C-alpha cells in the first residue's frame, strides 16, 4: 500500500510569510489539497494517506502550544496516523464510523503519552469513499468543517471533545455525501481568528470564498488564504493558518 503523508516544516522565524501548497495523490473523481502560510510557529499538522483502493484518509490537527514545544507530540501524532491507516483501515469491508472512532481513540492516547499528560489537540479527521462520494468524519473540538453543494453551505460541527484531554473521551462519527461539484473545507483556528479592527475573518469569510464556486481544490485552498491576507492587509503571523479542501467532480 502506497502512502503519502504531509510533512511539517520548521523555518527560520525571519522568513517572510508565504503560501505553501501540498497537492495530494489523484483521487477518483475528486481532488484534495492543503495550503498554509509558512513559516509555521504553532501546532498545525495535516496528513493524508490512501487506505484502500476506494478510501482516502485525511486529517487536520491543531496541537496547543508553540512548535518548539510540540515537536515530539507532532511526531507521535504523525506516526499514529500512519500506523492506524495501515492497521485498522486495510480491510476491504469495514464499518467506517467505528473505524474513525478507533482512529481518534488511538490518536488521543498517543498524544497524551507523548505530552506526558494533558495537551489539547482539536482535530478534524475524514475518510473519503470514492465509490459512493461520502466522507465519514470525526470532529474532535475542531473548527467546524464546511460542506458546500449546489444550493447551500452547511457546517460540520464537533462530534466530541478535543483530543489529548481525557483518556476515555467519548466521540462520534458522522457521514455526509458530496454531490456533483460538492466541496468540503476544513480550516485551522488561525483562519477564523484572523483579525482586523477587532473583527474576525470567521467561518463567514470562508463561506464567502466557497460560494463563488472554486475551479479546483487547490484554487479553493489558495483563495481562502489569499482572502485572509487581504482581510488582514498583511500576511498572518498570529497563528498557524491552514486550509484543507476536498472537491468532487
N, C-alpha and C positions, 0 to 999 in steps of 0.2 A: 504493500500500500504506500503510495506516494503521499507525502505530507508537505504542506507549506505553511510555515509559521512566521508571522511577522517578527522582526527584531526591533528591540527598542534601542534608541541611540543616546549616547552621552556626548554632549558637545560642550565646548568652552563657553562659559557664560557671556563672553564678549561677542559671540557670534550674533550677527543680525538675524532677527526672526524671519523665517521664510517657510513656505508651504512645502511639505514633503508628501509624496503620494506612494501608496502601496497598492498596486493592482494585483488582484488575486488570480489564480488559475481560472481558465474559462469554465463557466457553468453551462449546463444545457438549458438554453432559452432564458438565461439571466446573467447578471454580472454583479460582482461585489467589489467595492473599492473603499479605501480608507485614505483620508487626508488629515494632516496635523501640522501645527506650527512647531518648528524646531528653532533653537534648542529646547529640549524639554527640561522642566525643573520639578514637576510633580510625579504622581504615580500612575499615570495613564498607561494601560497595556492593552494592545489588541492582538488577537490571534485568530487564525483560521486554518482549517485542515479538512481535506476530503476524507470522510469516514466510511464511505461505501460507494458503489457505482452510481447511486441515486441520492446520496445525502452529503451535505456540506455543513460543517460545524464552524461557527464564528462567535466571537465574544469581544466585549469591551469592558475593561475593569478599571476602577479608579481607586488605587490604594492610597489611604490617607498618609500625609507626610511628604517631605521633600525627597527627591530622587536619591540623594546621597544616603538617606537613612532607610530607604525602602528597596534597595537593590537586591538584597537577599530574598525578600518576600516576592518581588517580581520574578526572580528566577524560579522560586518554588512554584508560583502560580503557572508559569510557562511550562515547567516540567510536568506538573499535574495535568494541565490542559492536554499536552501531547500524549501522556500515558493513558489518560482516560479515553481519548479518541481511539487509541489502538486496542484498548481493553474492553470497554463496555458498548462501543458503537459498531463493533465489527460484525455482529450477527446480521444476516440478510433480513430476517424478520425480527422486529423488536417493538416494544411499546415506547414510543418517542417521549411521552410525558414522563414515564417512570425513569427513563434513561437520563433525561435532562435534570430531573431532581437528584439523581445519583451523582451526576457531574457536579452540581452545585454543592452537594454534601462533601464530596472529596476535596473540592477547591476550598471550601470553608475550613475543613480540618487542617489542610496543608498550609493555608495562610496563617492560621493560629499557631501551628507548630513553628513555622519559620519566624514568626513575630515573637515567639516566646510568651504569648498571651494574647491580649485583645488588640486588634488593628482593623479599623473599619475599612471595608472594601465593597462599595457598591458595584454591582456587576449586571450586565445585560448579556445573556447567553442565548444563542439561537441555533436551531438546526433546520436548514433549508432542504425540503424534499423536492427534488427536481421533477419527480414523476407526477406529482399532483399539485405542485406550486404552493405549498404551505410552509409556514415557519412555526415550529414548536419552540417556545421561548420561556425563559425564566428571567424575571426582572427582580433582582435582589437589591431593593432600595436604590436603584439607579434612576437617573433622569428618564422619564417616560420615552419609550420609542414612539415614532410616528409612522402610521400606516396610511398611505395615500392610494385611493382608487380613482375612478373616472369622475366621481361626484363629491368626494369628501375626504377629510383627513381626520383620523381618529387616533387617540393616544393609547399606548400600550403601557398601563400603569404597573406599579410594583406588585409582584406576586409574593413577596416575602421581605424579610429584613436584610440589610447589607450583610455580606459575608464577613467573617472574622470577628464577630461579636459574641456569639454563643455557639457552643459545640453542638447543640441539638436544635438549632434554629429551624422552625418549620418554614417550608416554602411550597410553592405550587408551580405548575407549568401549564401554559395555555397554547392553543393552536389557532393561528389566523391564516386566512387564504390571501394570496396575491392574484388579482385578476390580470388581464392583459394590460401591460404597461403599468402595473401597480408597483409601488416602491415603498421601502422602509428606510427610515433614517434614525440612527442612534447617535446622539452627541454627548460629549462629556460635559460635566458641570461647568467647565471653563467656557463653553459656548453660551449656555443660558445665563451665566453670571457676568458676561462681558458688559461693561457699564460705561455710560457717558452721561454726565449731568444728572447723576442719581437715577437714571433709567437703565433697565437691563434689556439686553437683546432678547432673552427669554425664548421659550418654545414658540411664541408668536413669530419671532424673527425667522426661525427655521421653517415654520409652516408657510410663511410668505414666499420663501425660496422654492418650496416643494410645489406650490400652486402654479408656478409658471411652466411646469412640465419639462423636466430635465431631458436632455438628449441621451445621457448615459449615466451610469453610476458614478463614474469619475467626475463628470460635469456637475452632478449634484453635490458631491463632497466638496469639490473645489469652490462652487458658488456659495455654499454655506459659510466656508471660512473667509472667502472674499467679502461677503456681506458683514461678517463680524468685524473685520478690519475696517471696512467703510463706516460702519456704525460707530466704532471707537475713534475713528480718524487717526488711528495708529496701529501698528502691529501689536497684538496682545502679548503681554508679559505677566499678567496677573495669575495665570494658572496654565496647566496643560490644556490645549484646545484641540479636540479631535472630533472628526465626523466619520462615521461608518455608514455606508449606504448599500442597499441591495435593490436592484432594479430588474423587473421581469419584462421580457419582451425584446 
